[in-house]
Amino acid sequence: MPAPAIRTENLSKSYGSVQALDGLELTVHAGEVFGFLGPNGAGKSTTIRLLLGLARPTAGRAWIFEVDAGDVAAAHRLLAYVPADVALWPQLTGAELLELLAATGPGTDSAYRAELVARFELDLSRPARTYSTGNRQKVALVAAFATRAPLLVLDEPTSGLDPLMELQFRRTVAEARDNGQTVFLCSHQLAEVEAVCDRVAILRAGRLVDVATVPELRRLHRSEVTAEFTGPAPELTDVAGFELLGRADGMLRFSLAGPPAAALRALAAADITALTVREPSLEEIFLDYYGQADR
Ligand SMILES: Nc1ncnc2c1ncn2[C@@H]1O[C@H](COP(=O)(O)OP(=O)(O)OP(=O)(O)O)[C@@H](O)[C@H]1O
């Protein structure tokens, strides 16, 4: 087994009486694209700061490819980082910035970098002070993806990108994975996480709620079923996990949680003419976890 890209053991951080991160146990395998999700204040940025050695844990430890995250000089040779708020030296042009970032980072593939500059339509001749938020983000993304760093830590990397650039981002993440790199992606863009991540971790109030693949998460959550029928309506009220959403003449719409066997038996007893099952999106799953009632 290759060393995990990220491993944490009881990783905890408190700020005074605020427990920002509480006993995080996480393993991110080498080569996977891993989504890190949670509502505001869940502890995502705190985790990233601990992984980057920008803060010290109150308890527990973290390793980057088995290098202690606190050993910043060694750990940062293995990773590239894109922060949520990209700050750049205002007087340097895009081209100068990429050169500077390449000189300080874990090694850059210049041919691939040129391809990424074209792909993200980055005008390298302009000074950074004239860049929009999205352009600053592109500089950081191009610099990070052009490295051969085995781990890419991306914190809200596409919040300033338009939908076309968002697609280019997804394509570039897929290339990083094909290249054997690990991607740790912290994002509120759930469609993006759903599209690119192999597994996701869900964090809430400093604690890990779940780690699973998106299909696994889907199986745990409600699907929406529409059944059309002739004759008597199927009798589903006793089925565990059944919740009626609507009914009309010859049509029933309901949500279902858990295994569908009992519902299928009940449906089989009726004369069903059409059946559609819609699986929940990651966004719906996320809202299920963080429903307004218990925020
Ligand atoms: N330097 C600090 N001093 C005091 N409290 C802090 C500090 N940094 C974070 N916190 C608190 O720790 C908790 C976790 O914050 P964190 O920034 O890690 O959340 P987050 O999941 O990244 O949220 P967001 O999605 O809003 O970025 C919050 O309650 C926050 O107020």
Ligand as a Chemical Component Dictionary entry (heavy atoms), coordinates in Angstrom:
data_LIG
# 
_chem_comp.id                   LIG 
_chem_comp.type                 NON-POLYMER 
_chem_comp.pdbx_formal_charge   0 
_chem_comp.three_letter_code    LIG 
# 
loop_
_chem_comp_atom.comp_id 
_chem_comp_atom.atom_id 
_chem_comp_atom.alt_atom_id 
_chem_comp_atom.type_symbol 
_chem_comp_atom.charge 
_chem_comp_atom.model_Cartn_x 
_chem_comp_atom.model_Cartn_y 
_chem_comp_atom.model_Cartn_z 
_chem_comp_atom.pdbx_ordinal 
LIG N1  N1  N 0 -8.447  32.301 14.803 1  
LIG C1  C1  C 0 -9.615  31.944 15.342 2  
LIG N2  N2  N 0 -9.991  32.399 16.546 3  
LIG C2  C2  C 0 -11.160 32.047 17.107 4  
LIG N3  N3  N 0 -12.052 31.207 16.527 5  
LIG C3  C3  C 0 -11.738 30.722 15.327 6  
LIG C4  C4  C 0 -10.523 31.059 14.656 7  
LIG N4  N4  N 0 -10.497 30.415 13.470 8  
LIG C5  C5  C 0 -11.657 29.705 13.396 9  
LIG N5  N5  N 0 -12.404 29.889 14.501 10 
LIG C6  C6  C 0 -13.710 29.245 14.788 11 
LIG O1  O1  O 0 -13.574 27.867 14.558 12 
LIG C7  C7  C 0 -14.745 27.317 13.934 13 
LIG C8  C8  C 0 -14.360 26.650 12.617 14 
LIG O2  O2  O 0 -13.982 27.657 11.688 15 
LIG P1  P1  P 0 -13.412 27.346 10.238 16 
LIG O3  O3  O 0 -12.929 28.630 9.665  17 
LIG O4  O4  O 0 -12.468 26.209 10.284 18 
LIG O5  O5  O 0 -14.755 26.869 9.476  19 
LIG P2  P2  P 0 -14.995 26.571 7.938  20 
LIG O6  O6  O 0 -15.624 25.197 7.877  21 
LIG O7  O7  O 0 -13.760 26.767 7.157  22 
LIG O8  O8  O 0 -16.083 27.653 7.540  23 
LIG P3  P3  P 0 -16.315 28.474 6.141  24 
LIG O9  O9  O 0 -17.088 27.559 5.242  25 
LIG O10 O10 O 0 -17.144 29.623 6.601  26 
LIG O11 O11 O 0 -14.983 28.870 5.613  27 
LIG C9  C9  C 0 -15.711 28.476 13.795 28 
LIG O12 O12 O 0 -16.579 28.446 14.896 29 
LIG C10 C10 C 0 -14.804 29.703 13.836 30 
LIG O13 O13 O 0 -15.501 30.809 14.347 31 
# 
loop_
_chem_comp_bond.comp_id 
_chem_comp_bond.atom_id_1 
_chem_comp_bond.atom_id_2 
_chem_comp_bond.value_order 
_chem_comp_bond.pdbx_ordinal 
LIG N1  C1  SING 1  
LIG C1  N2  SING 2  
LIG C1  C4  DOUB 3  
LIG N2  C2  DOUB 4  
LIG C2  N3  SING 5  
LIG N3  C3  DOUB 6  
LIG C3  C4  SING 7  
LIG C3  N5  SING 8  
LIG C4  N4  SING 9  
LIG N4  C5  DOUB 10 
LIG C5  N5  SING 11 
LIG N5  C6  SING 12 
LIG C6  O1  SING 13 
LIG C6  C10 SING 14 
LIG O1  C7  SING 15 
LIG C7  C8  SING 16 
LIG C7  C9  SING 17 
LIG C8  O2  SING 18 
LIG O2  P1  SING 19 
LIG P1  O3  DOUB 20 
LIG P1  O4  SING 21 
LIG P1  O5  SING 22 
LIG O5  P2  SING 23 
LIG P2  O6  DOUB 24 
LIG P2  O7  SING 25 
LIG P2  O8  SING 26 
LIG O8  P3  SING 27 
LIG P3  O9  DOUB 28 
LIG P3  O10 SING 29 
LIG P3  O11 SING 30 
LIG C9  O12 SING 31 
LIG C9  C10 SING 32 
LIG C10 O13 SING 33 
# 
